[in-house]
Amino acid sequence: MRIPRPLLAATLVLIPGFASAAAAQATRSSSCITSTAPGDHTYTCERLSVYAHVPGFCPQNGCGVILEIHGDTGTGPLQDAHLKLADLGENAGYILVAPTGGGFPQTDEALVRIVRLFEDVFKADSKKIHVTGFSRGGYAVWRLACKHPELFASVAPAAAGLPMTEEEASCFSAGNLPFRRIPILMMIGLTDRNVPVNSQTSMRDRIVSRWKLSGPEKVSEDPRYTHKRWVGPDNGVLEVFEHRYELQQGGGHCIPGSPAIRATQYAFACKGPNAFNWGEEVMRFFQTHPIP
């Protein structure tokens, strides 16, 4: 895992009629990015520590952006130790943005502002902005999918399903739907002890039902996992990995293919061998599903 180094920059957004106030607000908001140089950075944006990796080369239309959201006890760098999206993004032309925060239900809009800031400062390709998250971070992904399908081209929640409390709203619950059929890649651990499995499979079934998707097509499988795909009109796509891999201590709340098998903090690597690598599947899906 890279050791992020702190750096800083600024951008300015002016709104006609409110130039002075907007300039002051933009300066406060964008001063968190103090370098656009390639490599690893740690910024402080929206009062969150933000680990970011900027590729050495971006396509002509600009790099894509991936927002990666950790779960309980994690940090942005610890989450990416499992998925390695910084390394994958280096080769594929994606900027990784991995904030650290303890209350993501309260900071959803802060995450959106951070992503938009990176989009503006780095002149990113607006058709290639994506979000993934694990566990509590996955719940944030569901909410962002519903609230901001105009921003995120596709989403990849893992180990997250319907809300665990009545107070928490989520996508595909209580009548909430994205205004467009945003492509979704989902991962479910069938022996998960942390997040009820039925809440995850119920989320899968609601998407299929409410979007009237056809399928599933079985993409691949072995006795310990299946990869299925549903498709429908208006670019509707749902891909789901369901697995029976477990943590070293048991329970399926884990990340297949994670190289962080010896992690002592945020230890969510699945015990091997694993037939698929979740980080690689996330990158594959994002590359395949820009905004049309």
N, C-alpha and C positions, 0 to 999 in steps of 0.2 A: 504493500500500500504506500502511495506517495505521502510524503510529509509536507502538507500545504505550507506556503510561506505568505505572510501578510503583505498585501500591496493595496494601492488605492487609485480612482479617476473620476470624471464628472461629465455629465451631459446636461442639456438644457432644453426644456419643452415650454413653448409659449402658447398661451390660449388667447386669441384676440379679445381685447376688451379687459383682460385681467393680467396684462403682461407683468407688472411689478410683482403681484402676489404669486403668479405662476412661476416667475423666475426664482423667487426666494424658495418656493416649495421644491422646484426642480433641483436647485442647488443642494438642498438638504437631502433629497431623495437619492440623487445620482452621485453624490460625493463618495459613496461607498465603493465605487469601482475606480481605483486609482491607477490601474495598469491594464492595458489590453494586450500585453505581450503573451505569446504562446507559453504554455506550461501551467503549473499548479499555482493557485492563489487561495488565500483566505480573506474574504471581505466581511465587513459587518454592515448588513443591509436590513432595514426594518427591525433593528434591534436583534437580529439573528446572525449568528456566525454562519457564513456561507462558504463552503468549500466549492471551488470551481476549477475545471480544467479546460483550457483553451487549446484547440489543436494547432499544430504548426502550419496547417494549410486548410483553407476553406474553398469550396467550389465557387464558381463565378457568381452564383446567385446568393452566396452567403452560407455560412454554416447553419445547421439545424441546432436546436436547443433541447436538451432533456432535463426536466425537473425530476429529481429523485428524492423521495420522502421516506425517512426512516420510521421505525416503530418505537415502542416503549423501550427505554434504557439505551437507545442508540444515538448516534450522531451521523451527520452526513458522510464523513470519511469512513466510519465503521460500516454504514450501509453499503457504500461502494466497494468496500473490501470483499463483499459477497458477490456483487454483480459485475464489478470491473468495467463499468460503463465509461469511465474516464479513458481506459486503455482502448476499449472498442470504439469510442467516439473519436479518438486520435486518428484512427485509420479510416473511419467512415465519414468524418467531417461533421461531428456534433460537439457542441459545447456542453459540458456537464455542469449542472447547478444543483448542489446538494446541501441544503440548509440544515442547521441543527436547531431544534426547538422543542420545548416541553409541552406545548399546548396547541397542537395544530388545528383542533376545532375552532380555536379563537383566532388563528392566523391564516386562514384560507386566503383572504384577500391580500394579506401581506405577501404570500407566496406568489400570487398573480402579479402584484406590482413588481416584485423582484424579477420575474420572468420577462415582463414587458420591458423592464429596464435593460436587461441583458439583450433583448431583441433590438432595442434602439441603439445602445452603445456599440454593439458588435455588428450592427447591420445584418442581423440574422435573416435567414429565409423564413418568412412568416408562415409558409406552408409546411414547415418541418419542425414544429414545436410540439413536444410530447411530454407525458408525465407518467411515472411509475412510482409505486410505493408498496411497502410490505407491512402487514398487520395494521396498526393504527395509521400508518402512512398510506396503506391501501384504502382505508375508509376515507381519508382525505382525497384520494384519487377519485373515488366514486362521486363525492360532492362536487369536485372541480369539473368532472365530466358533465354533470347536469348544469352547473352554473356557467361554465365557460367553454362550450363546444366551439365557439367562434375562435378561441385562442389555441386549443389543443387539437392537433391533427388526429391523434389516436392516444389511447390510454392503456395502461397495463397494471391493474391492481392485483395484488397477491395476498392470500390469507386474509381476506376481508369480504364481508357479505352485507346482509341487511343490517340496519342499525341495531346495536345491542341495548339501547335505551329508547324510550318513547320520545324523549326530548330531542334526540339527534335525527335530523332530516338526512336523507340520502337519496341518491339517484335511484329511480325505478321503485321508490317507496312513496306512499302517501300521494300518489298521482304525479310525482315528479318525473319528467322525461327531458332529455336533451332536445333542443329544437332541431337538431340534425342527427342522423344515425352515425355517430362517431364510432369508428372501428375500435373494438375492445379485445384485448388479450387478457385472459384471466387464469390464475393458478389456484388450485384447491388441494390441500393436503387432506386426504380422506381419513387420516387418523389424528387430525389436529385436535389438541387438547385445550388450546388457548382461545380459539375462535370457533364457535359451534359450526360443525360441518353443514348442518341443515340450513343455517343462515347463508352459507356460501352457495350451496346448490339451489336454494330458493331464489337467490339473486340471478343465477344463471338461467333458471326456468322463467323468471319474470321477463328477462331481456328477450328470450326466444318468443315468448307469448306476445308481449306488447309490441314487438317489432315484426311479428309474424314471419320469423325466419324459418328457412327450410333446412332440414338436416336431421341429425348430424352426419357429416362425412367423417369417417375415421381416417385421420391422416397417418397416424402411427400408433403402435402400442407394444407392450410386452406385459408379463404378468404383474408388474408393479406400477405401470402408468398407462394412460391413454391421452392422446392428443386428438381433439375433435374440432370440427369447424362447421358453423352454421352461416348461411348467407341469405340475403334478402334484397328487396328493392332499395334504391337510393343509397347504394354502396354499403348497405348494412352487412357487417362482418362481426362474428363472435368466434374467437378461438379459445379453447379451454384445455389446459393441462390439468389432469387429475392424477395424483400420485399417492403411493403408499410408502414413501421414504420417511425416515424418522431421524430425530436428533440422536446424538450419542446416548443420552439418558432416556430416550423414548419419546413418543409423541411426534406428530407430523407437522408441527408448526416450524417449518424449516425451508431452506432455499436450496433446491437441487443444483448441483454443479458448482457450489461455492468452493473457492480455494481456501477460505478462512476456516478450515476444519479445526485448527488449534486455537482459535480465538478464545480468550478468557472473558472478555466483555462483549455483549451482544452476540452471543454464541449461537447462531441460528443456521449453521451449515448442516445440510442433511448428511447423514452417514452414507458413505459410498458402498458400492459403486452406484452412480446415477446414470440413466440412459439419456438424459438431456441436461443442458446447462441453461438455467433460467436467464442469466444475464445475456447470453448469446441469443436466446429466443426473443427477448425483449428488443434487442437491437435489430434483429431480423424483421420483426413485426413493424417497428417504427420506420425502418427504411422502406418497407413495402407499402406503407399507408401514410403518405403525405396528404394534405388537403388537396382534393382534385382541382 
